[in-house]
Amino acid sequence: MKQYLFSLLIFLSFSFQLIIAQTPCTPQTAPYTESFDGSDFVPGTSFGDIGTINNCWDRNPLTTYFWAPGPPAFPSFNTGPDNDHTTGSGQYAYTESGFIPFPFPTFPLDAFIETPFIDLSPLNVPELTFWYHMFGSTIGALEVEIDNGSGYTSLTTITGQQQTAGSDPWLESIIDLSAYANDTIRLRFRGEKIGFGDDADIAIDDVDIHETPSCPKPSNLNVTAVTATSVSLSWTSGGATNWQIEYGPAGYTVGMGTTVAAGSNPFTVTGLSPSTDYDFYVLDSCGVGDVSDWSASANAITACVPVTAPWSENFDGSDFVPGTGFGDIGTINNCWERTPFTNYFWAPGPPAFPPFNTGPNNDHTTGSGQYIFAESEFNFPIPTPPLNAFLETPFIDLTPLNIPELTFWYHMFGTDIGDLEVEIDNGSGYSNLTTITGQQQTASSDPWLESIISLSAYANDTVRLRFTASKPTLGFQS
């Protein structure tokens, strides 16, 4: 009898799955503050890296248009703050424009970020303050909402860009939460983007829920009028009828300035210096020993007094600073004015990245100095040509001259150049002095040309000059 041995091999496969669960966040207890500077908010370090946020904060979506910790690793041009609000060197939260998928989304796009739940019961009269920066042409709105368990309700909506440069100061929002006393609430910030492009960075910082102060600080401090020696201010009072105003050179430390008592609102600060950049603050004085915190600042540059002829400008001084990168238009003397600031504009040169086939190799004065030139740089939405860039001199008193004359040197190399028009205004509006049409040089190394214009008709007048550069196309050789 044969025996057959059967070997039965049984394979048992076990599958283990590691499940990681995050326990729910317990409500935070007021007073509560968030500066986004902690290690639980980590900015991204590369393109597509959205960074990480505190586990008890929520955000959605995570692509296309979303909230992220800032500053970004690669800042976009013409949008967002230069610095945070807390220290000037810390972090903040902001809306970022990511890759736009195809088919294209329908605008506006919304990005949401939610705080933890916050127990307000320790506060008698709760108040919310936060700081915001909204610089960017495709910013739609910033809405703040609150939920006490009944669904989200709008607290405030700030519409459109509120700053015009990354260096502009942050603004403060103060919101009464007394209707939610003893509640446990959650806040939601909604950023809205209204078009293509990356210039839609809405930033928030220093979100704070606290007891409403006994003497609320003023808000909405605004400059209403400026002369060479005075600045008029208005504000929304927290309830006082007497105030203190402090001022000093732009960027000064509060407490180190000049203080004046103000018994009216509006109020005019006098005794200032012409052509000087000042910051102003106001506080409410509610009673003896009961004053508010200082308001957010307001900035003003006092008007220029006319310069006296003979007068010259070679753009080499420290008051004309060329930009150092793409999107940086540089700075000009306070008594000169330029408009616009995007697409086609006047800027101090030489540029950080000289364009091809346009512009001079060197300045005229020394061959190694500065000049001012019309620069092309396009943003969404794409502008429609022709484009004009305007540059105005200070007012100039010609009375010391018997027969005044204007001379200037110009370089016009670039096939997209239209005209250079020079105008004069003696108080009756601008009149044409000369127009130079089309490119006048054929190489960057070609010598500068001189224009000589008689101003004898304006003897004894105070005048201002305006230089208008025009381009008929969207090319960059202009």
C-alpha positions in Angstrom: 0.0 0.0 0.0 1.4 3.2 -1.0 1.3 6.1 1.4 0.9 9.5 0.1 2.1 12.4 2.1 0.5 15.7 1.6 2.1 18.8 2.8 -0.4 21.5 3.3 1.2 24.9 3.5 -1.1 27.5 4.9 0.0 31.1 4.6 -1.6 33.5 6.9 -1.5 37.1 5.9 -2.1 39.7 8.5 -2.6 43.4 7.7 -1.9 46.0 10.3 -3.0 49.6 9.7 -1.8 52.4 11.9 -4.5 54.9 12.6 -3.4 58.2 13.9 -6.3 60.2 15.5 -6.1 63.8 16.6 -8.1 64.4 19.8 -10.5 67.3 19.5 -9.1 70.7 20.7 -10.5 72.0 23.9 -11.7 75.6 23.8 -9.1 78.3 24.5 -9.9 80.6 27.4 -10.0 84.3 26.8 -8.1 86.6 26.9 -6.6 85.0 23.8 -4.0 86.2 21.3 -2.2 84.8 18.2 0.8 86.5 16.6 1.6 83.5 14.3 5.2 83.7 15.5 5.2 80.3 17.4 6.8 77.1 16.2 3.3 75.8 15.4 3.1 78.1 12.4 5.8 77.2 9.9 6.0 79.1 6.5 6.7 77.0 3.4 10.3 76.8 2.1 9.7 76.2 -1.6 7.1 76.6 -4.4 4.0 74.5 -3.6 4.9 74.2 0.1 1.9 75.6 2.0 3.6 75.4 5.4 1.9 74.1 8.5 -0.4 75.8 11.0 -1.5 75.1 14.6 -3.6 71.9 14.9 -6.5 73.8 16.4 -6.7 76.2 13.5 -8.4 75.0 10.3 -8.0 76.2 6.7 -9.5 75.3 3.4 -8.9 75.0 0.5 -5.3 73.9 0.4 -4.7 74.7 -3.3 -5.3 77.5 -5.9 -6.1 80.2 -3.2 -5.4 79.4 0.4 -4.2 80.7 3.8 -0.6 80.1 4.7 2.0 81.2 7.3 4.1 84.1 6.1 6.4 85.5 5.1 6.5 83.5 1.9 9.8 81.9 0.6 9.3 83.7 -2.7 7.3 86.9 -2.3 5.0 87.9 -5.2 5.5 91.3 -6.8 3.1 94.2 -6.0 1.3 92.4 -3.2 1.6 91.6 0.5 3.4 93.3 3.4 7.1 93.9 3.6 7.1 92.8 7.3 4.9 91.4 10.0 3.0 93.7 12.4 4.2 92.4 15.8 8.0 93.1 15.6 8.7 93.8 12.0 10.7 90.6 11.7 8.2 87.9 12.6 5.4 86.0 11.0 1.8 86.5 10.0 -1.0 84.6 8.1 -1.8 85.5 4.5 -3.7 84.3 1.4 -1.5 82.8 -1.2 -2.2 82.3 -4.9 -1.2 78.8 -6.0 -1.3 77.0 -9.4 -4.5 77.7 -11.2 -5.9 74.5 -12.7 -7.5 74.0 -16.1 -10.3 74.4 -16.7 -10.0 77.8 -15.1 -12.0 78.4 -11.9 -14.8 80.9 -11.7 -13.9 84.1 -9.8 -14.1 85.2 -7.1 -12.1 82.6 -5.2 -12.5 82.3 -1.4 -9.9 81.1 1.1 -11.0 80.4 4.7 -9.1 80.1 8.0 -10.7 79.4 11.3 -9.5 80.0 14.9 -9.8 77.5 17.7 -13.0 77.7 19.8 -12.6 80.4 22.4 -14.4 80.6 25.7 -15.4 84.2 26.4 -16.9 83.7 29.8 -13.9 85.2 31.7 -14.5 88.5 30.0 -17.3 91.0 31.0 -17.3 92.9 27.7 -15.2 91.0 25.1 -13.6 92.8 22.2 -11.7 91.6 19.1 -8.8 93.4 17.6 -6.6 92.3 14.7 -4.2 93.9 12.2 -4.5 93.6 8.5 -2.5 94.4 5.3 -4.3 94.3 2.0 -2.0 95.4 -0.9 -2.8 93.9 -4.3 -4.9 94.8 -7.3 -6.9 91.5 -7.3 -7.9 91.6 -3.7 -11.6 91.4 -3.4 -12.4 91.5 0.3 -11.6 90.3 3.8 -14.6 89.2 5.8 -14.6 88.3 9.5 -17.3 86.0 10.8 -18.2 84.5 14.2 -20.0 81.3 15.2 -21.3 80.7 18.7 -22.9 77.4 17.8 -25.7 78.9 15.6 -23.6 79.1 12.4 -21.4 81.8 11.1 -22.5 85.5 11.2 -20.6 88.3 9.6 -18.8 90.8 11.9 -17.2 93.0 9.3 -16.1 93.1 5.7 -13.2 95.1 4.4 -13.5 95.6 0.6 -10.6 96.1 -1.9 -7.0 96.8 -1.3 -6.4 99.1 1.6 -2.6 99.7 1.1 -0.8 100.8 -2.0 2.6 99.4 -1.2 4.2 96.6 0.8 5.8 99.2 3.0 2.5 100.8 4.0 1.6 100.4 7.7 -0.7 97.7 8.9 -4.2 98.8 9.8 -6.2 97.8 12.9 -9.8 96.5 13.1 -11.6 96.8 16.5 -14.8 94.8 16.8 -17.3 94.8 19.8 -18.1 91.2 20.9 -20.3 92.2 23.8 -23.2 90.4 22.2 -21.3 87.1 22.7 -20.4 87.5 26.4 -20.3 84.1 28.1 -20.4 82.3 24.8 -17.9 79.9 23.3 -17.1 81.2 19.8 -15.0 80.6 16.8 -13.8 83.2 14.3 -13.4 82.7 10.5 -11.5 84.9 8.2 -12.5 84.8 4.5 -10.1 86.1 1.9 -11.5 86.9 -1.6 -9.6 87.1 -4.9 -11.3 88.6 -7.9 -9.1 87.8 -10.9 -6.0 86.1 -12.3 -2.6 87.1 -11.2 -0.7 86.7 -7.9 -1.4 90.1 -6.5 -4.0 89.1 -3.9 -2.1 88.6 -0.7 -4.3 89.5 2.3 -2.4 89.3 5.6 -3.6 89.3 9.2 -1.6 89.5 12.4 -2.0 89.8 16.2 -5.5 88.5 16.5 -6.5 89.4 20.0 -9.7 88.8 22.1 -9.6 90.7 25.4 -11.6 92.9 27.9 -12.9 96.1 26.3 -10.8 98.9 28.0 -12.5 101.4 30.2 -11.2 104.1 27.9 -11.3 102.7 24.4 -8.7 104.0 22.0 -9.6 106.1 19.0 -9.7 104.5 15.5 -9.7 105.7 11.9 -7.1 108.4 12.4 -6.9 110.2 9.1 -5.0 113.1 7.6 -7.6 115.6 6.2 -5.3 118.5 5.1 -1.7 119.3 4.7 0.3 122.5 4.3 4.0 123.2 4.4 3.8 123.7 8.2 0.6 122.0 9.4 -1.3 118.8 9.3 -5.0 118.4 10.0 -6.3 115.2 11.6 -9.6 113.6 12.3 -10.5 110.3 14.1 -13.3 108.3 15.6 -13.2 108.8 19.3 -13.7 105.9 21.8 -16.0 108.3 23.7 -13.8 111.0 25.1 -14.0 114.8 24.5 -10.3 115.5 25.1 -7.4 113.9 23.4 -3.6 113.9 23.1 -1.7 113.8 19.9 1.9 112.7 19.6 4.0 113.1 16.4 7.5 112.7 15.2 9.7 111.8 12.2 8.3 108.8 10.3 9.2 105.6 12.1 9.9 107.1 15.5 9.1 105.2 18.7 5.8 106.2 20.4 6.6 108.0 23.6 9.6 109.7 22.1 7.7 112.3 20.1 6.1 115.7 20.6 2.8 115.7 22.4 0.1 118.3 22.1 -3.4 118.5 23.8 -6.3 118.5 21.4 -9.7 119.9 22.6 -11.4 119.4 19.2 -11.9 116.7 16.6 -10.7 117.5 13.8 -7.5 119.1 15.1 -4.7 120.9 13.3 -1.1 120.3 14.4 1.0 123.4 13.6 4.7 124.4 13.7 5.9 121.6 11.4 8.8 121.7 9.0 8.2 121.8 5.2 8.8 118.6 3.1 9.1 116.4 6.2 7.7 112.9 6.7 5.7 112.6 10.0 3.9 109.9 11.9 0.9 110.9 14.1 -0.9 109.1 17.0 -3.9 110.0 19.1 -5.3 108.8 22.4 -8.5 109.4 24.3 -8.3 111.2 27.6 -11.4 109.9 29.4 -10.6 111.4 32.9 -7.9 111.9 35.4 -5.6 108.9 35.2 -7.8 107.2 32.6 -6.4 107.4 29.1 -6.6 105.0 26.2 -3.8 103.2 24.4 -2.4 105.1 21.4 -4.3 104.7 18.1 -2.8 103.3 15.0 -0.6 105.8 13.2 -1.4 108.2 10.4 1.4 109.4 8.1 1.7 112.7 6.3 4.5 114.5 4.4 4.2 118.3 4.7 4.0 120.3 1.6 7.0 121.6 -0.2 7.8 125.3 -0.4 9.0 126.5 -3.8 12.7 126.1 -4.5 14.4 129.3 -5.7 16.1 129.6 -9.1 18.8 129.0 -10.2 18.0 125.4 -9.6 19.2 122.0 -10.9 18.7 118.3 -10.3 21.1 115.5 -11.4 19.2 112.7 -9.5 22.5 111.6 -7.8 21.4 112.6 -4.3 20.3 110.1 -1.5 16.7 111.3 -2.1 16.6 109.4 -5.4 17.1 105.7 -4.8 17.0 103.1 -7.6 15.0 99.9 -7.1 17.0 96.8 -6.2 14.9 94.1 -7.9 11.9 93.3 -10.1 8.8 95.2 -8.9 10.8 97.7 -6.8 10.2 101.2 -8.3 12.7 102.9 -6.0 12.1 106.2 -4.2 12.2 109.8 -5.4 12.5 113.2 -3.6 9.4 114.1 -1.7 8.9 117.3 -3.7 8.8 115.5 -7.0 5.7 113.6 -8.0 5.1 110.7 -10.4 2.1 108.7 -11.6 1.3 105.9 -12.2 3.3 103.4 -10.2 2.7 100.3 -12.3 2.9 99.2 -16.0 4.7 102.3 -17.2 6.2 104.7 -14.7 9.2 106.9 -13.9 11.9 105.5 -11.7 15.5 106.4 -10.6 18.1 104.6 -12.7 20.2 102.8 -13.5 17.8 99.8 -13.2 18.8 96.7 -11.2 18.2 94.6 -14.3 18.7 96.7 -17.4 16.4 95.7 -20.3 17.7 94.8 -23.7 17.9 97.3 -26.6 16.7 100.3 -24.7 18.1 102.9 -22.3 21.5 104.5 -21.8 24.7 102.8 -20.7 25.6 105.6 -18.3 24.2 108.8 -16.8 25.1 112.1 -18.4 26.5 113.9 -15.3 29.6 111.8 -14.6 29.1 108.6 -16.5 28.8 106.7 -13.3 25.9 108.3 -11.5 22.1 108.2 -11.7 19.3 109.5 -13.9 15.5 109.1 -14.1 13.8 107.0 -16.7 10.5 105.6 -17.9 10.2 101.9 -17.0 7.9 99.2 -18.4 6.4 96.5 -16.2 3.1 94.8 -16.8 0.5 93.4 -14.3 -2.9 91.8 -14.6 -5.1 93.0 -16.0 -2.9 93.9 -19.0 -3.3 97.6 -19.8 -4.4 99.0 -23.2 -1.9 101.2 -25.0 -1.0 104.0 -25.4 0.5 104.3 -22.0 1.7 107.6 -20.3 4.0 108.2 -17.4 4.1 111.5 -15.7 6.9 113.2 -13.6 6.5 116.6 -12.0 9.3 118.8 -10.5 8.9 120.9 -7.4 7.5 124.4 -7.7 10.3 126.7 -8.8 10.4 130.5 -8.1 11.8 132.2 -11.1 11.8 135.8 -9.8 15.6 135.9 -9.2 16.2 135.4 -12.9 15.9 138.1 -15.5 15.5 135.8 -18.5 15.0 132.2 -17.3 16.0 129.3 -19.4 15.5 125.5 -19.1 18.1 122.9 -20.2 17.9 119.2 -19.8 19.6 116.2 -21.3 17.7 113.2 -22.7 18.4 109.7 -24.0 15.7 108.0 -26.1 16.8 104.6 -27.4 14.1 102.0 -27.9 11.8 101.1 -30.7 8.7 101.2 -28.5 9.3 104.9 -27.5 6.5 107.3 -28.4 7.0 110.8 -27.2 8.7 112.9 -24.5 6.6 116.0 -23.8 7.7 118.8 -21.5 5.1 121.1 -20.1 5.0 124.1 -17.7 2.4 125.3 -15.2 2.5 128.8 -13.6 -0.9 128.3 -11.9 -3.0 128.5 -15.1 -2.7 124.8 -15.9 0.0 122.9 -18.0 1.1 124.3 -21.4 3.4 122.5 -23.8 7.0 123.6 -24.1 8.3 120.9 -26.5 7.6 117.4 -27.7 10.3 115.0 -28.9 8.9 112.2 -31.0 10.3 108.7 -31.4 13.7 107.2 -30.5 16.5 109.7 -30.8 19.4 107.3 -30.3 20.1 104.0 -31.9 22.3 102.4 -29.3 22.7 102.6 -25.5 26.2 103.9 -26.0 25.0 106.9 -28.1 25.6 110.3 -26.4 22.9 112.1 -24.5 21.3 115.1 -26.3 20.5 118.5 -24.9 17.3 120.4 -25.1 17.4 124.2 -24.5 14.0 126.0 -23.9 13.4 129.7 -23.3 11.3 130.5 -20.2 11.3 134.2 -20.7 7.5 134.3 -20.9 7.5 133.0 -17.3 9.8 135.6 -15.8 8.8 136.5 -12.2 6.4 133.4 -12.1 6.5 130.4 -9.8 6.3 127.4 -12.1 6.3 123.6 -12.2 7.5 121.3 -15.0 6.0 118.0 -16.1 7.7 115.4 -18.2 5.4 113.0 -19.9 6.7 109.8 -21.5 4.4 107.9 -23.8 4.5 104.5 -25.5 2.1 103.3 -28.2 2.7 99.6 -27.7 3.1 97.0 -24.9 6.8 96.4 -25.8 9.5 96.8 -23.3 11.9 98.8 -25.4 10.7 102.2 -24.2 
